[in-house]
Amino acid sequence: MTEYKELEKNLAAIIGEGTDQVPGLGALLYKDGQPVCCFCGGLSYIGGAAGGTDKPFRRDSLFRIASVSKQFTVYTIMQLAEQGRLSLSGDVSRYLDFPLRHPDYPQVPITIEMLCCHTSGLRDGIIYCIPPEFSIREFFDQAGKFYEDGAHFAPTDQPPGKFFAYCNLNYGLLGTIIEAVTGERFDKYQQEHILSQLEIEGGYLPANLPVDAFSRLGGIYQKSATGAVWCPMMDCYDGEQPAYDTVTMQNPYAEQEDPREYSLLDYVPGTNATFFAPQGGLRLCLDGMSHALEMLMGDGLYRGKRVLSRESVDTMAAKHWIYQPGGQGNGDTEDGVFQSYGLGLYQIDGSSRGRVCRDIAVDLVGHTGEAFGLLSGLFLRPGTGDGFVYIMNGEGLPEEASESWGRFSGNFIWEERIMDALCRALLK
């Protein structure tokens, strides 16, 4: 549409070889509950040394969407809560095969709600995704292989239930709890009860994607501080699909820690769903993400089909944790980005450091995704039918480089550029 030519121009300018650019991106803009602009440009896959072929970025190109995945895990938690099969206030030890407590707070139950809103008193450590042969208990037992000298527990002055700190391991536990409650493998249960309900093509294991979907799986890339080329980081298979029901580990803090493929032949559901990466491992395309956005904007209704109750959507979007400044505060805001958090969704205060529009206050609810070089987002404006989804599959600088931080917020420069453009188009 002609009224979105400026948006398309701004999005096209983000694609390129510069430090503040990306190899490819796609975005879908919604107004009044309807898609009004779709832009895709650049490459979804960069042909590698093994003779791979460049592929254009399309709206049906699939990517590992990183932490946007978290809300999909919570969709299932909310469905099970609606069915009375679990309780948000329930002690997670009830669903696991071992008691889980913070060692400094043995009398404080860790609840499912705490896992969902990152107030559990748990932390990631270096590794939070482990092979299927191990129990998730290995993170929390002093004799466990992945205990990391207690790195998965918060310091004593950050008590469970009160202090917010973003932790991906929370969602590995949620995935394991889903398996324990349903008796089914996390990825298969999600496929039947969430993805199929939302008419979404995708999944958690590249090995198990249908052949056509795998052929549209995009790669994720980064550049080094001095690098001139895009370096493959994730899902860069050059056309060779892994053997069915195999998985590799997905630890962004330790990319090369364990590159092996593991078979799921003997995996026992309910023991360790971390290798599925419930926190970030869902492979979706732009269209698939937009179906979830439509469901949220429809208060749990997707194209006439009830996926979640209105109450469940409201509960997810509500502020379960709110930052209280003063002294050490009651949480790690990550440079002001997190001022509050719900269940798998968070709120962006348009006047805070988390804002995504340079000089206009735009309040949003949704979630970003950031891992291995990919940046994604799914956001709506509360009380409206307005929102957007986006995917960018690379970063022109390492995230730790000072130049990668935003110019007017606590977000990355690439996030600022795309969300500022989308928000301005929303408000036209």
C-alpha atoms as one frame of an Amber mdcrd trajectory, in Angstrom:
protein
   0.000   0.000   0.000   1.279   3.438  -0.890   0.859   4.802   2.653   3.544
   2.357   3.846   6.208   3.237   1.291   8.134   5.139   3.954   8.078   2.097
   6.249   9.273  -0.159   3.445  12.073   2.295   2.675  13.144   2.385   6.335
  13.106  -1.415   6.625  15.050  -1.863   3.389  17.750   0.460   4.767  18.394
  -1.972   7.640  19.547  -4.668   5.193  23.201  -4.572   4.190  26.789  -5.074
   5.292  27.089  -2.223   7.799  27.508  -2.671  11.532  23.938  -1.521  12.160
  22.543  -3.711   9.385  21.398  -7.317   8.939  21.562  -9.888   6.103  17.779
 -10.271   5.891  14.580  -9.266   7.620  10.835  -9.585   7.483   8.058  -7.662
   9.208   4.266  -7.748   9.296   2.268  -4.740  10.502  -1.313  -4.993  11.816
  -3.886  -2.233  12.226  -7.369  -2.781  13.627  -6.716  -6.519  13.709  -5.827
  -6.762  10.022  -2.431  -7.076   8.266  -1.755  -3.873   6.364   1.900  -4.174
   5.357   4.311  -7.057   4.834   7.958  -6.466   3.994  10.635  -9.082   3.327
  14.107  -8.388   2.005  17.670  -9.648   1.895  18.686 -13.253   2.408  17.288
 -15.939   4.678  20.239 -18.205   3.898  23.751 -17.344   2.776  25.391 -20.040
   0.664  28.385 -21.473   2.504  31.740 -22.956   1.553  30.078 -26.350   1.109
  28.313 -25.092  -1.987  25.062 -23.925  -0.440  22.770 -21.614  -2.367  21.650
 -18.143  -1.318  17.952 -17.987  -0.516  15.774 -14.878  -0.402  14.030 -13.896
   2.823  10.325 -14.701   2.417   7.342 -14.585   4.731   7.382 -18.403   4.851
  11.113 -18.650   5.656  11.509 -20.406   9.025  13.938 -19.286  11.723  14.802
 -20.153  15.295  12.850 -17.252  16.786  14.669 -17.197  20.154  12.784 -15.874
  23.201   9.566 -15.143  21.334   9.260 -18.918  21.893   8.653 -18.365  25.617
   5.060 -17.283  25.169   4.294 -20.485  23.222   5.472 -22.517  26.202   3.227
 -20.434  28.446   0.286 -20.931  26.069   0.476 -24.621  27.010   0.889 -23.843
  30.711  -2.272 -21.728  30.561  -4.205 -24.420  28.680  -3.251 -26.994  31.315
  -4.192 -24.568  34.092  -7.582 -24.010  32.439  -8.052 -27.795  32.429  -7.169
 -28.027  36.124  -4.129 -30.204  35.379  -1.702 -27.811  37.051  -1.769 -24.672
  39.159   0.193 -21.483  38.555   0.674 -21.229  42.320   1.637 -24.889  42.580
   5.018 -25.939  43.977   7.074 -27.158  41.012   8.421 -30.007  43.155   4.937
 -31.524  42.854   5.502 -32.034  39.119   9.184 -32.972  39.126  10.751 -36.218
  40.347  12.817 -34.332  42.929  12.304 -31.482  45.441  13.441 -28.114  44.109
  14.245 -25.305  46.535  16.731 -22.470  46.659  19.302 -23.728  49.227  19.134
 -20.421  51.128  15.315 -20.465  51.183  14.339 -24.092  51.831  10.885 -23.120
  53.153   9.909 -21.043  50.097   8.153 -23.063  47.361   9.187 -22.243  43.797
   5.971 -21.969  41.785   5.075 -22.250  38.120   4.153 -18.566  38.138   7.651
 -17.700  39.414   9.196 -19.691  36.554   6.995 -17.928  33.998   7.816 -14.418
  35.251  11.488 -14.975  36.167  11.179 -14.520  39.928  12.074 -18.135  40.770
  15.480 -17.472  42.317  17.068 -19.616  39.589  19.787 -18.549  37.177  21.182
 -19.768  33.858  24.845 -20.307  34.579  26.844 -20.955  31.402  24.831 -23.963
  30.237  21.063 -24.347  30.472  20.439 -26.862  27.687  21.690 -30.411  28.369
  21.541 -33.759  26.520  18.461 -36.007  26.778  20.336 -38.690  28.741  20.560
 -36.424  31.817  17.913 -35.378  34.325  17.221 -31.678  34.785  18.088 -32.345
  38.419  21.778 -32.260  37.382  21.575 -28.434  37.468  20.526 -28.293  41.110
  22.222 -31.223  42.861  25.670 -30.447  44.293  26.921 -33.712  42.795  25.266
 -32.976  39.457  27.295 -32.784  36.254  25.902 -29.304  35.454  25.788 -27.813
  38.950  28.465 -25.206  38.056  29.293 -24.556  41.731  25.750 -23.402  42.422
  25.591 -20.959  39.495  21.951 -21.903  38.863  20.842 -20.378  42.158  20.542
 -16.642  42.823  22.632 -14.863  45.475  21.080 -14.843  48.939  19.980 -11.202
  48.640  17.763 -12.049  45.631  15.014 -14.200  47.193  12.618 -16.342  45.166
   9.241 -14.753  44.582  10.534 -11.214  45.030  13.538 -10.590  42.789  13.339
 -10.576  38.958  16.248 -11.856  36.883  15.738 -13.115  33.337  16.541 -16.833
  33.288  16.126 -19.226  30.355  16.452 -22.284  32.584  13.036 -21.392  34.044
  11.528 -22.389  30.726  13.480 -25.619  30.478  11.777 -26.490  33.760   8.372
 -25.437  32.402   8.872 -27.714  29.394   9.792 -30.583  31.703   6.710 -29.914
  33.841   4.504 -29.944  30.730   5.909 -33.376  29.901   5.395 -34.638  33.450
   1.778 -33.476  33.502   0.835 -34.717  30.021   3.076 -37.771  29.721   4.052
 -36.603  26.230   7.217 -35.219  24.707   7.311 -31.429  24.818   7.734 -30.884
  21.076   4.940 -33.294  20.151   2.518 -31.868  22.687   3.237 -28.331  21.467
   2.683 -29.436  17.878  -0.751 -30.888  18.580  -2.111 -28.432  21.136  -0.544
 -25.104  20.148   0.972 -25.016  16.667  -1.814 -26.975  14.985  -4.465 -24.917
  16.790  -2.862 -21.743  15.432  -2.339 -23.229  11.958   1.390 -22.713  12.359
   4.011 -24.564  10.375   7.155 -25.135  12.412   8.663 -27.049  15.290  11.511
 -27.375  17.760  13.713 -29.903  15.952  15.118 -29.108  12.484  15.577 -32.868
  12.117  11.813 -33.421  12.331  10.587 -30.636  10.071   8.812 -31.796   6.905
  11.180 -31.779   3.923   9.564 -28.717   2.342   9.662 -26.768   5.615  13.299
 -27.722   6.196  14.157 -26.412   2.726  12.862 -23.015   3.896  14.779 -23.008
   7.184  16.890 -19.864   7.355  20.344 -19.488   8.830  21.425 -17.155  11.637
  24.598 -15.085  11.288  26.922 -12.697  13.080  30.001 -10.684  12.250  33.066
 -10.404  14.453  34.245  -6.977  15.583  36.661  -6.848  12.643  34.972  -9.322
  10.320  33.846  -8.519   6.804  31.677 -11.578   6.209  28.628 -13.123   7.848
  29.627 -16.070  10.008  27.095 -18.935  10.330  25.913 -19.423  13.920  22.789
 -21.615  13.847  20.730 -23.758  11.428  23.211 -23.436   8.561  22.875 -26.971
   7.204  23.552 -26.386   3.474  20.616 -28.603   2.597  21.574 -31.644   4.690
  18.805 -32.351   7.171  19.865 -34.093  10.406  18.640 -37.624  11.048  15.060
 -37.828  12.338  14.618 -37.511  16.123  18.102 -36.153  16.747  19.002 -32.907
  18.483  22.048 -30.732  19.199  22.450 -28.487  22.230  21.432 -24.808  22.039
  23.464 -22.788  24.556  24.071 -19.202  23.360  26.669 -18.629  26.106  28.622
 -21.716  25.009  27.951 -22.213  21.290  30.748 -24.703  20.731  30.417 -26.534
  24.033  28.639 -29.598  22.639  28.160 -29.807  18.843  27.201 -33.499  18.840
  23.866 -34.890  17.719  21.896 -36.881  20.277  19.233 -39.464  19.548  15.874
 -39.175  21.293  15.181 -42.893  20.918  15.460 -43.585  24.659  14.355 -40.221
  26.003  11.871 -40.387  28.903   9.409 -37.435  28.893   9.265 -35.496  32.142
  12.955 -35.819  32.987  14.616 -33.018  30.977  13.045 -30.927  28.221  15.875
 -28.370  28.114  17.338 -29.766  24.893  14.123 -28.786  23.051  14.899 -25.194
  24.120  11.380 -24.254  25.323  12.845 -20.815  26.021  13.935 -20.093  22.457
  14.134 -23.088  20.129  10.889 -22.821  18.174  11.365 -22.547  14.404   8.665
 -20.347  12.884   8.107 -18.085   9.920   6.731 -14.554   9.853   3.239 -15.802
   9.031   3.308 -18.268  11.928   4.259 -15.535  14.370   1.426 -13.379  13.046
  -1.095 -16.121  13.825  -0.043 -15.968  17.490  -0.358 -12.178  17.400  -3.889
 -12.498  16.017  -4.780 -14.898  18.823  -3.509 -12.491  21.486  -5.285  -9.533
  19.890  -8.411 -11.707  19.760  -8.292 -12.386  23.511  -7.451 -16.050  22.940
  -9.643 -16.540  19.868  -7.909 -17.374  16.591 -10.086 -17.148  13.463 -13.128
 -18.408  15.319 -11.249 -21.081  17.275 -10.774 -20.760  21.050  -7.093 -21.440
  21.866  -6.945 -19.711  25.268  -9.570 -18.148  27.459  -9.753 -14.369  27.674
  -8.766 -14.713  31.337  -5.615 -16.649  30.405  -4.530 -13.981  27.903  -5.211
 -11.250  30.470  -3.188 -13.192  33.053  -0.245 -13.547  30.681  -0.271  -9.842
  29.804  -0.693  -8.636  33.414   2.256  -7.285  35.416   3.258 -10.120  37.757
   6.492  -8.331  38.648   7.030  -4.551  38.739  10.407  -2.930  39.259  10.813
  -1.015  42.498  13.887   1.256  42.369  15.919   2.157  45.401  19.049   0.525
  46.755  19.548  -2.644  44.766  15.919  -2.590  43.659  13.933  -5.792  43.301
  15.262  -6.965  39.984  17.754  -6.742  37.143  16.134  -4.508  34.519  18.869
  -5.154  31.945  19.641  -1.487  31.344  16.063  -0.422  31.954  14.439  -2.656
  29.337  12.434  -4.663  31.894  10.257  -2.441  34.054   7.638  -5.166  34.502
   7.048  -8.741  33.370   4.036 -11.006  32.891   3.885 -14.696  32.007   5.915
 -15.202  28.835   5.133 -11.597  27.847   6.443  -8.264  29.092   5.313  -4.687
  28.960   7.226  -1.894  27.252   6.736   1.488  28.878   6.995   3.942  25.996
   8.619   6.571  28.202  11.241   4.291  29.787  14.665   2.992  28.753  12.803
   0.061  27.269  11.035   2.291  24.737  11.329   1.386  21.084  10.219   4.662
  19.485  12.738   7.484  19.646  10.532  10.452  20.486   6.969   9.121  20.699
   5.728   7.183  23.747   4.309   3.871  22.494   3.302   1.282  25.104   3.481
  -2.353  23.979   3.003  -5.888  25.273   4.851  -8.833  23.774   8.350 -10.227
  23.688  11.632  -9.877  21.861  13.963 -12.692  20.877  17.764 -12.494  20.827
  20.106 -15.453  20.335  23.041 -16.468  18.129  22.588 -13.282  16.060  18.849
 -13.497  15.410  16.536 -10.751  16.614  12.768 -11.136  16.599   9.714  -9.534
  18.136   5.978  -9.977  18.576   4.137  -6.976  20.024   0.668  -5.483  20.291
  -0.642  -2.180  21.552  -2.845  -2.942  24.571  -6.530  -2.280  24.016  -6.187
  -2.063  20.230  -5.970  -4.340  17.229  -2.575  -2.858  16.358   0.716  -4.729
  16.471   3.607  -6.200  14.552   5.964  -9.126  14.224   9.484  -9.111  12.833
  12.513 -11.328  12.278  16.124 -10.281  11.543  18.640 -13.072  10.984  21.973
 -11.466  11.775  23.922  -8.766  13.558  26.690  -6.680  12.032  28.580  -6.568
  15.350  29.025  -8.825  18.373  26.352  -7.983  20.958  28.993  -7.233  23.575
  30.503  -4.444  21.417  29.646  -1.004  22.765  28.575   0.102  19.291  25.787
  -2.501  19.297  23.878  -0.809  22.112  20.966   1.450  21.229  21.195   5.178
  20.705  18.095   6.127  22.723  17.170   3.026  24.743  18.464  -0.130  26.402
  17.770  -2.186  23.267  20.212  -3.163  20.531  20.666  -0.797  17.581  19.024
  -3.252  15.180  15.966  -3.526  17.442  15.741   0.233  17.722  15.840   0.697
  13.968  13.146  -1.830  13.115  10.755  -1.128  16.003  11.053   2.641  15.688
  10.059   2.314  12.021   7.169  -0.050  12.796   5.818   2.057  15.656   5.865
   5.218  13.570   3.920   3.418  10.833   1.392   2.238  13.431   0.731   5.800
  14.546   0.277   7.324  11.074
